[in-house]
Amino acid sequence: MIEQPSITILDGPMGTELDRRGIDLPPPLWSASAIASAPQAIESIHRDYASAGASVHTAATFRTQSRSSGADWQRLTRQAIAITRRSVPSHHRVAGSLAPLEDCYRPDLSPANVSHARSSCLSEHRAMADCLAEFGCDLILCETFSHGGEAIIAVKAAVGTSVPTWLALTAGYDGSLMTPGEMSEIAKRVEQFGVDAILVNCTPATQTLRFVAALANANLSVPIGAYANAGNRDEGIGWEESDNANQEDSESVKQYVQLAQQWCDAGATILGGCCGTGPAHIRGVSRMLEGDSDDSGEYGSGP
């Protein structure tokens, strides 16, 4: 049984879960397209994560900023937050996702790379942060940032709203976009701007521990956490397109839970899931934290 104080459980991904449930997600909106086309599916996913044990739920605003959504961006942002709010218990927290302006796995495309574009970058992030705050988010989650400079800009914009702000950094789908040392240095820099938590996200689950350990060794004054992606499909941790994806006793869930326990042991106090995981993985993490395991260390499937 794990004895960890004040562990917060995040939900899992929206985009890959919508895709698994057969919802079409055309670019450039991806998951945000379902706000208008399949709101009931978004509601169902939020409810499933709440039932699985999550108490922080991220609205589908990852691609609702004006650069991706155009003139409808504020309406889509408001609607996404409203969908989340009505889908989860009233005492749960709703997080507004604030994403990189360009491809989260392409830091070379970030406008923060160009000196004359940085003020515009700040303005765009500030506009999105202001809307997330105005439309009632309990916290702003700046997530999937692989460019340290843009991460700092986004955090400044979010903290300026006075809404609690978390930053989640990614090393990319193969763990190559930054080293653990580089991630810890970014974390130290953003800490001074008033961020409330720093996490590792959308990095392969099998590679996440070294990044969590680097954050723990940085002796930050704020909580740290992790919500990893499933990694390569041949690792067998997620990406299942069958009913087995929602079974807590599946091998994919067992593997993810074992890795999450390592993050927890390393100092993470916020745990969730990212691309390729699903409600079963969150339920497995929740049961792990409740100590619902047998003597062999394998986690039971529950009722």
Sequence and secondary structure as in RCSB ss.txt:
>XXXX:A:sequence
MIEQPSITILDGPMGTELDRRGIDLPPPLWSASAIASAPQAIESIHRDYASAGASVHTAATFRTQSRSSGADWQR
LTRQAIAITRRSVPSHHRVAGSLAPLEDCYRPDLSPANVSHARSSCLSEHRAMADCLAEFGCDLILCETFSHGGE
AIIAVKAAVGTSVPTWLALTAGYDGSLMTPGEMSEIAKRVEQFGVDAILVNCTPATQTLRFVAALANANLSVPIG
AYANAGNRDEGIGWEESDNANQEDSESVKQYVQLAQQWCDAGATILGGCCGTGPAHIRGVSRMLEGDSDDSGEYG
SGP
>XXXX:A:secstr
    SS EEB   SHHHHHHTT    TTTGGGGHHHH HHHHHHHHHHHHHHT  EEE S TT SHHHHGGGHHH
HHHHHHHHHHHHS TTSEEEEEE  SS TT GGG GGGSGGGHHHHHHHHHHHHHHHHHTT SEEEEEEE  HHH
HHHHHHHHHTTTS EEEEE   TTS SS HHHHHHHHHHHHTTT SEEEEEEEEGGGHHHHHHHHHHTT SS EE
EEEE  SGGG SS   SGGGG TTSHHHHHHHHHHHHHHHHT  EEEE TT  HHHHHHHHHHHHT B TTS B 
   
